[in-house]
C-alpha cells in the first residue's frame, strides 16, 4: 500500500525526500494550490514526480455522501482506503457581509468538526457512534484530509482561517499521537496555517492524557465533555467515568496550561428530565469553582431509537441564567443540521442501512 503523504510533517517529508527544499514545494502544491496528483507539480523533476506517484497518495479519503442543512451546515461521509467510513461536519458560524458595492466587509467564519477514530471505545449511552464499536485510529493524514477535502469542496481559500474541533467520531485523546501530529501539520505556515489557538480538542475526560497533552504545551484549547455533575449519573451516561471520575478530570484540567485570554470549555449535553434542572446547575457552579471556565449547553439531538429526549427551551434558559448569575460564562449552542443526519454517527448508520 502506498504511503499517505498527508501523514508527514514538513520536516519528516524533508528527511525522506531529497533535496529537503522539495518538501516545502510539495506542501505548497497540496495545501495552497489544491493539486490532486503529483504529475501536476511542474517545478519538481519528472523523475521525482514519478517516484512520488509510485510511492505515495495525496488524498486518502473519498467523499461518498454529503448532506446540506437549511442552516448551512454540511455533513460529509468519507470512505477510507480500507473501506471504513467516518463523518466530518462543517458549521457556518458567521455569514459573509458585503457592502453596497458588493465588496466583502467581513468574511464568513466556519468551524470544522473532525473525527479522530473509526468508531469509539468510550461507549457513551447517548452517542450513536458507540453503536458500531471501535475499529481503529485514524492516521494524522486521514485527520488532515478531512479539513483539506472540506475546504476544497466549499471553495474556502487556503489562507482563510477556520476553527477546528476534534469532536467528531472517536475520542481524540485515545489517539493522542496522531491527533497532536495533525494539529502540527495543520498549523504549519507552509500548509493551511491554522493556528493552535484555532484548534480545540474535545475529550470525554481521559485524565492522564489531559495531563500528557498539557505537558506538550501545543497551545491548543481544551473542551471537556462533562454532561453530568455527579459520578453516579456520569457513569450511567459515560462508562469511562468509572476509570476517570469527575474529580480526576477536574484535577487534570486545573493543571492544563491555558492562554490568559482563553478559558476551558465544558460541554454539557442537556437531556430532558435527566440533567436539565437548576439543582444540577448549582452543583456545576460548585464543581467549577476556581477554574477559568466557560460552559456550553448543548441540546440533545434526537435520533431513532434513543432513550433520551430533547430538553425544553425554558429549562435551558433557566440553567444558563443560573450559571451566568453565579459568575460562570454560559452559552447555549444553537442546534444545527436538525433537518439532516446531524447526530454523531447518524449519517454513517443511515448510509449503511441504505446500502444493505
VENLIN-V279596 format. One record per residue. N is the residue number from 1. RES is the residue in one letter. SS is DSSP state (@ for helix, = for strand, . for the rest). OMEGA is omega in degrees with one decimal (none if undefined). Layout:
BEGIN
n=[N:N]
res=[RES:RES]
ss=[SS:SS]
omega=[OMEGA:OMEGA]
END
This chain:
BEGIN
n=[1:2:3:4:5:6:7:8:9:10:11:12:13:14:15:16:17:18:19:20:21:22:23:24:25:26:27:28:29:30:31:32:33:34:35:36:37:38:39:40:41:42:43:44:45:46:47:48:49:50:51:52:53:54:55:56:57:58:59:60:61:62:63:64:65:66:67:68:69:70:71:72:73:74:75:76:77:78:79:80:81:82:83:84:85:86:87:88:89:90:91:92:93:94:95:96:97:98:99:100:101:102:103:104:105:106:107:108:109:110:111:112:113:114:115:116:117:118:119:120:121:122:123:124:125:126:127:128:129:130:131:132:133:134:135:136:137:138:139:140:141:142:143:144:145:146:147:148:149:150:151:152:153:154:155:156:157:158:159:160:161:162:163:164:165:166:167:168:169:170:171:172:173:174:175:176:177:178:179:180:181:182:183:184:185:186:187:188:189:190:191:192:193:194:195:196:197:198:199:200:201:202:203:204:205:206:207:208:209:210:211:212:213:214:215:216:217:218:219:220:221:222:223:224:225:226:227:228:229:230:231:232:233:234:235:236:237:238:239:240:241:242:243:244:245:246:247:248:249:250:251:252:253:254:255:256:257:258:259:260:261:262:263:264:265:266:267:268:269:270:271:272:273:274:275:276:277:278:279:280:281:282:283:284:285:286:287:288:289:290:291:292:293:294:295:296:297:298:299:300:301:302:303:304:305:306:307:308:309:310:311:312:313:314:315:316:317:318:319:320:321:322:323:324:325:326:327:328:329:330:331:332:333:334:335:336:337:338:339:340:341:342:343:344:345:346:347:348:349:350:351:352:353:354:355:356]
res=[X:X:X:X:X:X:X:X:X:X:X:X:X:X:X:X:X:X:X:X:X:X:X:X:X:X:X:X:X:X:X:X:X:X:X:X:X:X:X:X:X:X:X:X:X:X:X:X:X:X:X:X:X:X:X:X:X:X:X:X:X:X:X:X:X:X:X:X:X:X:X:X:X:X:X:X:X:X:X:X:X:X:X:X:X:X:X:X:X:X:X:X:X:X:X:X:X:X:X:X:X:X:X:X:X:X:X:X:X:X:X:X:X:X:X:X:X:X:X:X:X:X:X:X:X:X:X:X:X:X:X:X:X:X:X:X:X:X:X:X:X:X:X:X:X:X:X:X:X:X:X:X:X:X:X:X:X:X:X:X:X:X:X:X:X:X:X:X:X:X:X:X:X:X:X:X:X:X:X:X:X:X:X:X:X:X:X:X:X:X:X:X:X:X:X:X:X:X:X:X:X:X:X:X:X:X:X:X:X:X:X:X:X:X:X:X:X:X:X:X:X:X:X:X:X:X:X:X:X:X:X:X:X:X:X:X:X:X:X:X:X:X:X:X:X:X:X:X:X:X:X:X:X:X:X:X:X:X:X:X:X:X:X:X:X:X:X:X:X:X:X:X:X:X:X:X:X:X:X:X:X:X:X:X:X:X:X:X:X:X:X:X:X:X:X:X:X:X:X:X:X:X:X:X:X:X:X:X:X:X:X:X:X:X:X:X:X:X:X:X:X:X:X:X:X:X:X:X:X:X:X:X:X:X:X:X:X:X:X:X:X:X:X:X:X:X:X:X:X:X:X:X:X:X:X:X]
ss=[.:.:=:=:@:@:@:.:.:@:@:@:@:@:@:@:.:.:.:.:@:@:@:@:@:@:@:@:@:@:@:@:.:.:.:.:.:@:@:@:.:.:.:.:.:@:@:@:@:@:@:@:@:@:@:=:=:.:.:.:.:=:=:=:=:=:=:=:.:.:.:.:.:=:=:=:=:=:=:.:.:.:.:.:=:=:=:=:=:=:=:=:=:=:.:.:=:=:.:.:.:.:.:=:=:=:.:.:=:=:=:=:=:=:.:.:=:=:.:.:.:.:.:.:.:.:.:@:@:@:@:@:.:.:.:=:=:.:.:@:@:@:@:@:@:@:@:@:@:@:@:@:@:.:.:.:.:.:.:.:.:.:=:=:=:=:.:.:.:.:.:@:@:@:@:@:@:@:@:@:@:@:@:@:@:@:@:.:.:.:.:.:.:.:.:@:@:@:=:=:=:=:=:.:.:.:@:@:@:@:@:@:@:@:@:@:.:.:.:.:=:=:=:=:=:.:.:.:.:.:@:@:@:@:@:@:@:.:@:@:@:@:.:.:.:@:@:@:@:@:@:@:@:@:@:.:.:.:.:.:.:.:.:=:=:=:=:=:=:=:=:.:.:.:.:.:.:@:@:@:@:@:@:@:@:@:@:.:.:.:.:.:=:=:=:=:=:=:=:.:.:.:.:.:.:.:.:.:.:=:.:.:@:@:@:@:@:@:@:@:@:@:@:@:@:.:.:.:=:=:=:=:=:.:.:.:.:.:.:.:.:.:.:.:.:@:@:@:@:@:@:@:@:@:@:.]
omega=[179.5:178.8:179.1:-177.0:177.2:176.5:-170.5:164.3:-179.5:179.0:177.6:180.0:179.0:178.9:-175.9:-177.0:-177.1:-7.1:-172.1:-176.9:178.5:-179.8:178.7:178.2:178.9:176.3:-178.1:178.8:-175.2:-170.8:-177.5:-174.7:174.9:178.9:-174.3:179.1:-176.4:-178.1:-177.8:-177.9:-165.7:179.2:173.2:176.9:-178.0:-179.7:178.4:178.4:178.1:178.1:179.2:-179.8:-177.5:-170.2:-172.7:167.9:179.2:-175.1:-178.6:-176.6:174.6:177.6:-177.8:177.5:-178.3:177.5:-178.3:-179.0:175.0:-179.7:176.6:178.0:-176.0:177.9:-179.0:168.4:-179.8:174.8:177.0:-178.3:-178.2:175.9:177.1:179.8:179.1:-179.1:175.4:-176.4:171.7:179.4:174.5:-176.5:177.5:-178.5:175.7:179.1:179.4:175.5:-176.1:-179.3:179.3:177.1:-178.4:176.5:177.8:-178.8:176.9:178.0:-175.9:168.9:176.8:178.0:-174.6:175.0:179.8:179.6:168.4:-173.3:-176.4:179.2:-168.6:174.6:179.3:-173.8:-175.0:-171.0:-178.5:179.4:-177.4:-176.4:-177.5:-179.3:-179.3:178.7:179.9:172.7:169.2:174.6:177.7:-178.7:177.6:175.4:178.8:-176.8:178.2:179.9:-177.9:179.9:-177.6:178.2:179.4:-178.5:-177.6:-179.0:174.5:-174.6:-175.6:-177.5:173.6:-177.0:173.1:174.0:179.8:174.7:177.5:-177.1:175.9:178.8:176.3:176.6:-175.6:-176.6:171.8:177.1:-168.1:-177.0:-177.1:178.4:-179.3:175.2:177.0:177.6:-179.2:178.1:179.9:-177.3:-173.6:-177.2:178.5:176.1:-179.9:175.0:177.1:-174.4:-179.3:-179.1:171.8:-177.6:-176.8:174.1:177.7:-175.1:176.6:172.2:173.5:-168.8:-176.5:178.7:174.1:178.2:178.9:178.4:179.5:-179.9:176.1:176.8:-178.2:-178.3:179.5:176.4:-176.3:174.0:-178.8:174.7:-173.5:170.4:177.7:-176.1:174.8:-174.6:-177.1:179.7:-176.8:177.3:177.3:-178.1:-173.1:-178.1:179.2:-178.6:177.9:179.0:-178.0:-176.4:-174.4:-178.9:-179.3:179.0:-179.5:179.4:179.0:179.9:-178.5:179.3:-172.7:-178.9:-179.0:175.1:-177.2:-179.1:-174.4:178.3:171.9:179.2:173.2:179.0:-177.2:179.7:-173.0:180.0:-174.2:175.9:-178.7:-178.9:-172.1:-175.1:-179.0:176.6:176.7:178.4:178.4:179.0:-179.0:176.8:179.9:-177.1:-174.6:179.6:177.9:179.1:175.1:-168.0:169.2:-178.7:178.2:177.6:-175.9:173.7:172.3:-177.0:-173.3:172.9:-176.2:177.1:-179.6:177.9:-175.8:-176.5:176.6:-178.7:176.7:179.9:-179.0:179.0:176.0:-178.2:177.4:179.2:179.9:-177.9:-179.4:-179.6:179.3:179.5:-178.3:168.4:177.9:177.3:-177.4:176.6:174.1:178.3:177.9:-177.9:178.0:174.1:-179.1:179.9:175.9:-179.1:-167.4:-177.3:-176.8:-179.5:-173.7:179.8:177.2:-179.0:-179.1:180.0:178.7:179.3:179.7:-176.1:-176.9:none]
END
